[in-house]
Amino acid sequence: MRIISPIDGTLVAEREPATAPQIHAALERALTAQKIWRTVSIAERARYCRLAIAALAAQTREIAPEITLLMGRPVRETPREIKEAEVCAEYMIDIAERYLEDIITQPKTGFRRYIRREPLGVVLCVAPWSHPYLAAANAIIPALMAGNCVILKHSIQTLLCAERFSHIFFEAGLPDSVFQHLHVNDADTLRLISDQRISHVSFMGSSAKGVAIERAAAGTLKKLTLELGGSNPAYVFSDASLRMSASGIAKGALFNCGQSNRAIKRIYAHEDIYEDFLDALVAQAKCYKLANPMDPSTTLGPMVSPQKAMAVKTRLDAAIAQGATPCIEHAHYSNASLGPAYLPPQVLTNVDHSMALMTSETFGPVMGVMKVKDDAEAVHYMNDSLYGLRASLWTQDIARAQAIGEQLQTGAVLMNQSTHIDPALAWGGVKQSGCGSLLSELAYTQLTQAKSYYLRIA
């Protein structure tokens, strides 16, 4: 397992994958540890988790250049991810006792009735490189708080993050084998998923890999939380603030070089403001500085690999061949000397839903903009997708936004926001964007098994 930096193609780290005996031993250790961990009080679990998250936050300065080296995100962006991970973890820790306590039913003479939420057992967290700490923490912390043991399998590109998680939990004094990480290849990951000793799988990544996970779990009847791909739409209403919408949508589309499940991919602008909005959006996109991501002033780094950059460029070229018009001139970005993973941002007009750019997930710094005549047409196009993760609405009319939101096939509706994540709200999608929810109280429903007690008093 080799990590090649997208910055300059150098070898960052190399690891041997876990062997079959090592995987078996890790599973057995987790099963043994879970018998004790499930009896530990929620308050004590919270103490360990808070110490671990505090240790992670304290290492932000050390983590930032490491993440940049691994996957190319500008070094200035990492503190935000660590802070989001900290906020989400603290929230999930804070609400755990309330949402893991027994559910007491209406009194019934002569009986005691309640529902207990019991841990599932061993949870496998399969984490992505795109948000290596946030995505992992959002799966790990609620699982531990619910009394499960956790095995983390991180993306090969960011496997050093898995090692850091093990280190911070060790520093926190977490009992042995309650948390473990394994470096395994795709084939062994699927075998892990099909193993009956794994009770739950939490995965964030592409829809194709989500389908493979679902197939691997078939017949095991285990719970799955799959947060998959998205082709997230934005609708700019006729009353939208041009400054706010252009800035927010550019940020939502170009954060992490467009390599984010939260990223805006396709934009629908009302005909009354289309031209002005387009000018403002292109101006915002041109403000991004494509350069070495280790430079604190860089706002756009390379994609995670030259292969990923080429895949996005191929889709971009295909759309242009079908009639799409690029709005940013090649001359604006002089990136020839940076390397093959660097891809300038692009805004395309004259796009339609015959183009893969507007119907499939394009994991890169590219946005397509379409003009729509009214809300009904916008809703039609926003729903015309295999995905349904997030949708953003840009307007000054909250009632109108709510009305439109009720018509959208999506896991989340945002108004005048693009990348925000709120741990009090469920994180998940519909259609090919997945099943189940990370975060919020709903996460604890999925990470526990309900056991009903019906006790007759003699």
TIPAKE-977339 format. One record per residue (C-alpha): x, y, z; residue number from 1. Coordinates in nm, 3 decimals. Layout:
X_Y_Z_NUM
...
//
This chain:
0.000_0.000_0.000_1
0.171_0.315_-0.125_2
0.067_0.677_-0.073_3
0.174_0.904_-0.358_4
0.140_1.277_-0.292_5
-0.061_1.459_-0.558_6
0.148_1.769_-0.495_7
0.458_1.641_-0.670_8
0.421_1.264_-0.716_9
0.658_1.171_-0.433_10
0.615_0.863_-0.214_11
0.481_0.968_0.127_12
0.440_0.635_0.303_13
0.416_0.263_0.243_14
0.242_-0.002_0.450_15
0.190_-0.376_0.429_16
-0.177_-0.479_0.430_17
-0.305_-0.682_0.723_18
-0.285_-1.058_0.676_19
-0.581_-1.292_0.720_20
-0.456_-1.406_1.066_21
-0.414_-1.042_1.171_22
-0.767_-0.958_1.059_23
-0.906_-1.261_1.243_24
-0.716_-1.165_1.558_25
-0.845_-0.806_1.545_26
-1.204_-0.928_1.517_27
-1.162_-1.167_1.809_28
-1.005_-0.895_2.023_29
-1.293_-0.662_1.941_30
-1.552_-0.923_2.037_31
-1.381_-0.983_2.370_32
-1.338_-0.612_2.444_33
-1.700_-0.535_2.357_34
-1.831_-0.764_2.631_35
-1.670_-0.530_2.883_36
-1.713_-0.200_2.695_37
-2.090_-0.243_2.676_38
-2.102_-0.243_3.058_39
-1.906_0.083_3.088_40
-2.127_0.378_3.182_41
-2.213_0.639_2.921_42
-2.043_0.901_3.137_43
-1.720_0.700_3.134_44
-1.740_0.642_2.760_45
-1.785_1.016_2.720_46
-1.472_1.083_2.924_47
-1.258_0.871_2.692_48
-1.410_1.020_2.378_49
-1.368_1.379_2.496_50
-1.002_1.316_2.578_51
-0.944_1.166_2.234_52
-1.112_1.451_2.048_53
-0.923_1.706_2.255_54
-0.599_1.531_2.163_55
-0.695_1.544_1.796_56
-0.772_1.916_1.814_57
-0.442_1.981_1.991_58
-0.257_1.827_1.695_59
-0.417_2.049_1.430_60
-0.091_2.225_1.338_61
0.081_1.891_1.291_62
-0.211_1.735_1.104_63
-0.260_2.017_0.851_64
0.061_1.973_0.645_65
0.030_1.595_0.669_66
-0.321_1.597_0.518_67
-0.205_1.837_0.248_68
0.081_1.603_0.161_69
-0.153_1.304_0.150_70
-0.440_1.438_-0.059_71
-0.351_1.788_-0.176_72
-0.603_2.004_0.007_73
-0.471_2.354_0.083_74
-0.307_2.358_0.425_75
-0.524_2.653_0.526_76
-0.839_2.438_0.506_77
-0.752_2.160_0.751_78
-0.816_2.354_1.075_79
-1.176_2.392_0.961_80
-1.217_2.015_0.919_81
-1.067_1.940_1.259_82
-1.291_2.201_1.419_83
-1.598_2.052_1.249_84
-1.496_1.707_1.373_85
-1.457_1.844_1.725_86
-1.795_2.021_1.721_87
-1.978_1.718_1.582_88
-1.812_1.481_1.827_89
-1.888_1.700_2.127_90
-2.251_1.727_2.024_91
-2.290_1.351_1.980_92
-2.125_1.295_2.318_93
-2.352_1.553_2.481_94
-2.676_1.395_2.356_95
-2.576_1.032_2.407_96
-2.720_0.981_2.754_97
-3.057_1.125_2.654_98
-3.094_0.918_2.339_99
-2.946_0.595_2.476_100
-3.158_0.581_2.790_101
-3.445_0.337_2.829_102
-3.774_0.426_2.663_103
-4.042_0.400_2.931_104
-4.391_0.326_2.805_105
-4.725_0.441_2.947_106
-4.786_0.283_3.292_107
-4.983_-0.041_3.291_108
-5.111_-0.186_3.617_109
-4.925_-0.500_3.714_110
-4.652_-0.466_3.454_111
-4.322_-0.293_3.395_112
-4.260_-0.216_3.029_113
-3.965_-0.047_2.864_114
-3.735_-0.059_2.563_115
-3.362_-0.080_2.616_116
-3.112_0.031_2.351_117
-2.835_-0.226_2.344_118
-2.509_-0.194_2.150_119
-2.484_-0.392_1.829_120
-2.134_-0.529_1.885_121
-1.846_-0.453_1.649_122
-1.881_-0.163_1.405_123
-1.667_-0.139_1.093_124
-1.608_0.221_0.984_125
-1.486_0.259_0.627_126
-1.365_0.618_0.594_127
-1.287_0.826_0.283_128
-0.985_1.037_0.193_129
-1.198_1.341_0.105_130
-1.277_1.433_0.468_131
-1.041_1.198_0.648_132
-1.095_1.316_1.005_133
-1.448_1.455_0.997_134
-1.603_1.154_0.823_135
-1.419_0.907_1.044_136
-1.499_1.088_1.369_137
-1.867_1.117_1.276_138
-1.880_0.737_1.252_139
-1.643_0.642_1.534_140
-1.759_0.862_1.822_141
-2.134_0.775_1.814_142
-2.047_0.405_1.773_143
-1.825_0.410_2.081_144
-2.075_0.614_2.280_145
-2.343_0.356_2.200_146
-2.127_0.084_2.354_147
-1.989_-0.072_2.038_148
-1.629_-0.154_1.961_149
-1.490_-0.002_1.642_150
-1.255_-0.117_1.368_151
-1.150_0.163_1.133_152
-1.053_0.092_0.775_153
-0.935_0.419_0.620_154
-0.878_0.496_0.254_155
-0.530_0.390_0.142_156
-0.459_0.751_0.040_157
-0.509_0.868_0.400_158
-0.425_0.559_0.601_159
-0.196_0.765_0.825_160
-0.516_0.917_0.967_161
-0.620_0.575_1.094_162
-0.289_0.542_1.274_163
-0.338_0.884_1.431_164
-0.684_0.785_1.554_165
-0.532_0.480_1.722_166
-0.272_0.704_1.881_167
-0.519_0.956_2.022_168
-0.742_0.682_2.166_169
-0.435_0.522_2.321_170
-0.343_0.861_2.473_171
-0.697_0.890_2.606_172
-0.656_0.558_2.787_173
-0.933_0.380_2.597_174
-0.939_0.013_2.702_175
-0.744_-0.221_2.479_176
-0.908_-0.324_2.149_177
-1.219_-0.109_2.195_178
-1.084_0.084_1.897_179
-0.856_-0.068_1.635_180
-0.751_0.016_1.281_181
-0.672_-0.220_0.996_182
-0.497_-0.145_0.669_183
-0.671_-0.375_0.423_184
-0.729_-0.383_0.049_185
-1.070_-0.372_-0.117_186
-1.111_-0.749_-0.138_187
-1.036_-0.797_0.233_188
-1.266_-0.506_0.318_189
-1.553_-0.685_0.147_190
-1.466_-1.006_0.333_191
-1.471_-0.810_0.659_192
-1.815_-0.675_0.572_193
-1.951_-1.023_0.508_194
-1.804_-1.157_0.835_195
-2.073_-1.227_1.095_196
-1.851_-1.082_1.367_197
-1.913_-0.736_1.219_198
-2.256_-0.611_1.331_199
-2.271_-0.277_1.154_200
-2.093_-0.107_0.866_201
-2.063_0.270_0.835_202
-1.932_0.384_0.498_203
-1.882_0.717_0.326_204
-1.773_0.711_-0.037_205
-1.886_0.652_-0.391_206
-2.220_0.501_-0.486_207
-2.043_0.222_-0.676_208
-1.852_0.116_-0.365_209
-2.168_0.148_-0.159_210
-2.340_-0.102_-0.387_211
-2.043_-0.338_-0.349_212
-2.070_-0.309_0.030_213
-2.442_-0.380_0.019_214
-2.377_-0.691_-0.189_215
-2.103_-0.809_0.047_216
-2.340_-0.771_0.342_217
-2.628_-0.950_0.167_218
-2.767_-1.230_0.378_219
-2.596_-1.120_0.698_220
-2.890_-0.897_0.802_221
-2.648_-0.646_0.955_222
-2.720_-0.276_0.964_223
-2.559_-0.046_0.710_224
-2.512_0.331_0.711_225
-2.412_0.431_0.359_226
-2.343_0.796_0.283_227
-2.270_0.785_-0.086_228
-2.217_1.009_-0.387_229
-2.409_1.315_-0.485_230
-2.469_1.557_-0.769_231
-2.583_1.836_-0.541_232
-2.796_2.108_-0.702_233
-2.829_2.477_-0.617_234
-3.121_2.696_-0.718_235
-3.071_3.073_-0.732_236
-3.410_3.243_-0.695_237
-3.497_3.569_-0.866_238
-3.474_3.754_-0.532_239
-3.136_3.609_-0.430_240
-2.848_3.825_-0.316_241
-2.603_3.800_-0.605_242
-2.302_3.859_-0.384_243
-2.403_3.600_-0.126_244
-2.517_3.338_-0.375_245
-2.215_3.368_-0.607_246
-1.968_3.359_-0.318_247
-2.147_3.077_-0.136_248
-2.196_2.861_-0.443_249
-1.836_2.905_-0.559_250
-1.721_2.802_-0.214_251
-1.958_2.507_-0.215_252
-1.836_2.392_-0.554_253
-1.462_2.447_-0.514_254
-1.394_2.354_-0.152_255
-1.156_2.059_-0.147_256
-1.111_2.110_-0.524_257
-1.472_1.995_-0.569_258
-1.386_1.658_-0.414_259
-1.653_1.654_-0.148_260
-1.988_1.487_-0.102_261
-2.108_1.829_0.012_262
-1.995_2.002_-0.307_263
-2.240_2.181_-0.536_264
-2.220_2.027_-0.883_265
-2.505_2.181_-1.084_266
-2.666_2.522_-1.063_267
-3.006_2.645_-1.180_268
-3.052_3.023_-1.192_269
-3.380_3.203_-1.250_270
-3.388_3.377_-1.589_271
-3.446_3.718_-1.428_272
-3.103_3.717_-1.263_273
-2.921_3.455_-1.472_274
-2.677_3.684_-1.654_275
-2.586_3.890_-1.348_276
-2.546_3.581_-1.134_277
-2.330_3.409_-1.395_278
-2.098_3.710_-1.414_279
-2.069_3.716_-1.036_280
-2.005_3.342_-1.013_281
-1.732_3.346_-1.277_282
-1.568_3.641_-1.104_283
-1.569_3.448_-0.776_284
-1.422_3.136_-0.937_285
-1.142_3.340_-1.091_286
-1.043_3.461_-0.746_287
-0.927_3.113_-0.645_288
-0.551_3.069_-0.644_289
-0.439_2.738_-0.795_290
-0.092_2.667_-0.657_291
0.115_2.452_-0.424_292
-0.124_2.370_-0.137_293
0.150_2.403_0.123_294
0.144_2.778_0.058_295
-0.095_2.934_0.314_296
-0.225_3.172_0.047_297
-0.331_2.889_-0.187_298
-0.707_2.838_-0.208_299
-0.714_2.558_-0.467_300
-0.470_2.268_-0.467_301
-0.433_1.958_-0.682_302
-0.687_1.682_-0.707_303
-0.608_1.366_-0.514_304
-0.435_1.202_-0.812_305
-0.352_1.263_-1.178_306
-0.597_0.986_-1.268_307
-0.884_1.162_-1.091_308
-0.792_1.492_-1.256_309
-0.789_1.326_-1.599_310
-1.132_1.168_-1.536_311
-1.282_1.510_-1.458_312
-1.108_1.671_-1.755_313
-1.244_1.397_-1.982_314
-1.598_1.468_-1.862_315
-1.542_1.841_-1.901_316
-1.416_1.795_-2.256_317
-1.711_1.570_-2.338_318
-1.957_1.838_-2.225_319
-1.778_2.101_-2.434_320
-1.792_1.867_-2.734_321
-2.168_1.841_-2.679_322
-2.205_2.220_-2.690_323
-2.122_2.346_-2.341_324
-1.939_2.680_-2.322_325
-1.649_2.729_-2.078_326
-1.646_3.068_-1.905_327
-1.290_3.070_-1.773_328
-1.009_3.104_-2.025_329
-0.714_2.865_-2.007_330
-0.482_3.166_-1.995_331
-0.628_3.271_-1.660_332
-0.457_2.977_-1.489_333
-0.098_2.899_-1.574_334
-0.064_2.556_-1.414_335
0.144_2.367_-1.669_336
0.443_2.351_-1.437_337
0.248_2.242_-1.129_338
0.185_1.881_-1.230_339
-0.080_1.651_-1.379_340
-0.305_1.649_-1.069_341
-0.371_2.025_-1.087_342
-0.698_2.116_-1.258_343
-0.820_2.477_-1.288_344
-1.179_2.557_-1.190_345
-1.435_2.587_-1.465_346
-1.788_2.720_-1.504_347
-1.988_2.586_-1.798_348
-2.298_2.734_-1.961_349
-2.517_2.594_-2.240_350
-2.535_2.269_-2.046_351
-2.831_2.034_-2.028_352
-2.930_1.700_-1.884_353
-2.810_1.504_-2.183_354
-2.459_1.564_-2.047_355
-2.300_1.338_-1.786_356
-2.164_1.654_-1.624_357
-2.519_1.742_-1.515_358
-2.651_1.396_-1.434_359
-2.359_1.208_-1.278_360
-2.129_1.292_-0.991_361
-1.833_1.496_-1.116_362
-1.581_1.489_-0.833_363
-1.381_1.797_-0.927_364
-1.376_2.180_-0.957_365
-1.636_2.206_-1.233_366
-1.985_2.362_-1.225_367
-2.258_2.363_-1.484_368
-2.509_2.653_-1.485_369
-2.856_2.635_-1.645_370
-3.119_2.905_-1.685_371
-3.472_2.821_-1.561_372
-3.795_3.015_-1.613_373
-3.965_2.940_-1.279_374
-3.965_2.736_-0.958_375
-4.141_2.439_-1.120_376
-3.871_2.402_-1.383_377
-3.600_2.434_-1.118_378
-3.760_2.160_-0.906_379
-3.789_1.935_-1.211_380
-3.420_1.963_-1.292_381
-3.305_1.940_-0.932_382
-3.493_1.612_-0.894_383
-3.377_1.481_-1.233_384
-3.087_1.288_-1.083_385
-3.001_0.943_-0.956_386
-2.870_1.112_-0.643_387
-3.028_1.296_-0.354_388
-2.783_1.407_-0.088_389
-2.811_1.786_-0.044_390
-2.974_2.078_-0.220_391
-2.916_2.447_-0.158_392
-3.166_2.728_-0.215_393
-3.058_3.090_-0.249_394
-3.336_3.334_-0.169_395
-3.456_3.590_0.083_396
-3.797_3.421_0.115_397
-3.785_3.145_0.377_398
-4.147_3.039_0.321_399
-4.081_2.994_-0.050_400
-3.765_2.799_0.026_401
-3.956_2.568_0.259_402
-4.224_2.511_-0.003_403
-3.963_2.424_-0.265_404
-3.775_2.208_-0.017_405
-4.081_1.993_0.039_406
-4.080_1.905_-0.330_407
-3.714_1.805_-0.348_408
-3.592_1.447_-0.339_409
-3.294_1.500_-0.113_410
-3.155_1.420_0.230_411
-3.101_1.784_0.326_412
-3.222_2.128_0.220_413
-3.003_2.430_0.288_414
-3.096_2.795_0.245_415
-2.819_3.045_0.173_416
-2.562_2.784_0.280_417
-2.353_2.542_0.082_418
-2.102_2.349_0.293_419
-2.242_2.380_0.645_420
-2.277_2.067_0.859_421
-2.497_2.068_1.170_422
-2.460_1.767_1.405_423
-2.815_1.817_1.536_424
-2.945_1.726_1.190_425
-2.933_1.389_1.020_426
-2.661_1.340_0.760_427
-2.764_1.106_0.481_428
-2.926_1.086_0.142_429
-3.194_0.925_-0.069_430
-3.187_0.733_-0.397_431
-2.827_0.641_-0.487_432
-2.691_0.880_-0.226_433
-2.730_0.614_0.037_434
-2.930_0.490_0.331_435
-2.927_0.558_0.702_436
-2.806_0.869_0.881_437
-2.489_0.985_1.047_438
-2.514_1.243_1.324_439
-2.822_1.363_1.517_440
-3.023_1.148_1.753_441
-3.108_0.918_1.461_442
-2.750_0.786_1.456_443
-2.804_0.627_1.796_444
-3.111_0.445_1.670_445
-2.899_0.284_1.400_446
-2.608_0.200_1.630_447
-2.819_0.014_1.883_448
-3.064_-0.276_1.890_449
-3.399_-0.232_2.061_450
-3.478_-0.490_2.328_451
-3.831_-0.479_2.473_452
-3.906_-0.575_2.834_453
-4.257_-0.687_2.932_454
-4.237_-0.778_3.302_455
-4.540_-0.902_3.488_456
-4.535_-0.824_3.856_457
-4.647_-1.127_4.059_458
//
